[in-house]
Amino acid sequence: MSALRADAAGAERARLVAGMADALTELAYPQLTVEAVTARAGLPRSRFHQHFDDLEDCFLATYSTCGDLLRAQTAAAVLDSAGQPYDERIAAGVRVYLRTLAEEPGLARVFLRDVEVAGPEALRLRRAIDEQFASMMVTLAEQHVDELPPGYAVHPDMAAELVHALRELILVNLADDRAEDLPRLTETATRLIHAALVVGG
């Protein structure tokens, strides 16, 4: 988990978050143990409970950290592409999002797979983060309304469904343990975002 561990040096809580993500590259959430997390964090079990109440508490912190990392890197790519056409800016964000997931398989499993079975609080957190990604998509589309053909408009109500559709698309690849192949979905995901948000009326 290089991206998560970049901020983990000397910070026990951050090391445990990275350890949780590392552990989930080998174990599904229901099989996870505190020992599996602390071993990968390089910390004794006693330190875990100094920072987290239980595994669910640690998972929620890990999920939130993964969401922040993905959103920040995606937003940075979109901002760096300012001045380019709408489709190219979508592709820039999608490319970084998928590449980050491909390079960080633990992050991908936390953010997309294991959240499904981590309990109701994890699902509530996912909805909140999904809304942030949906809002980012809508904001980008609205910045390019002048590029739309006559009779076309941005449909922000489709953004939530779009986030869900993209997650399902990526999960198909994760189910086959093909996280490294995720970047090949860039064109498909870019077209899906454009087609769902920009619709003729």
Secondary structure as GFF3:
##gff-version 3
##sequence-region A 1 201
A	DSSP	alpha_helix	2	5	.	.	.	ID=ss1
A	DSSP	alpha_helix	12	23	.	.	.	ID=ss2
A	DSSP	three_ten_helix	29	31	.	.	.	ID=ss3
A	DSSP	alpha_helix	34	41	.	.	.	ID=ss4
A	DSSP	alpha_helix	45	51	.	.	.	ID=ss5
A	DSSP	alpha_helix	55	80	.	.	.	ID=ss6
A	DSSP	alpha_helix	86	103	.	.	.	ID=ss7
A	DSSP	alpha_helix	105	108	.	.	.	ID=ss8
A	DSSP	pi_helix	109	113	.	.	.	ID=ss9
A	DSSP	three_ten_helix	114	117	.	.	.	ID=ss10
A	DSSP	alpha_helix	120	142	.	.	.	ID=ss11
A	DSSP	three_ten_helix	145	147	.	.	.	ID=ss12
A	DSSP	beta_strand	152	154	.	.	.	ID=ss13
A	DSSP	three_ten_helix	156	158	.	.	.	ID=ss14
A	DSSP	alpha_helix	159	175	.	.	.	ID=ss15
A	DSSP	three_ten_helix	179	185	.	.	.	ID=ss16
A	DSSP	alpha_helix	186	197	.	.	.	ID=ss17
A	DSSP	beta_strand	198	200	.	.	.	ID=ss18
###
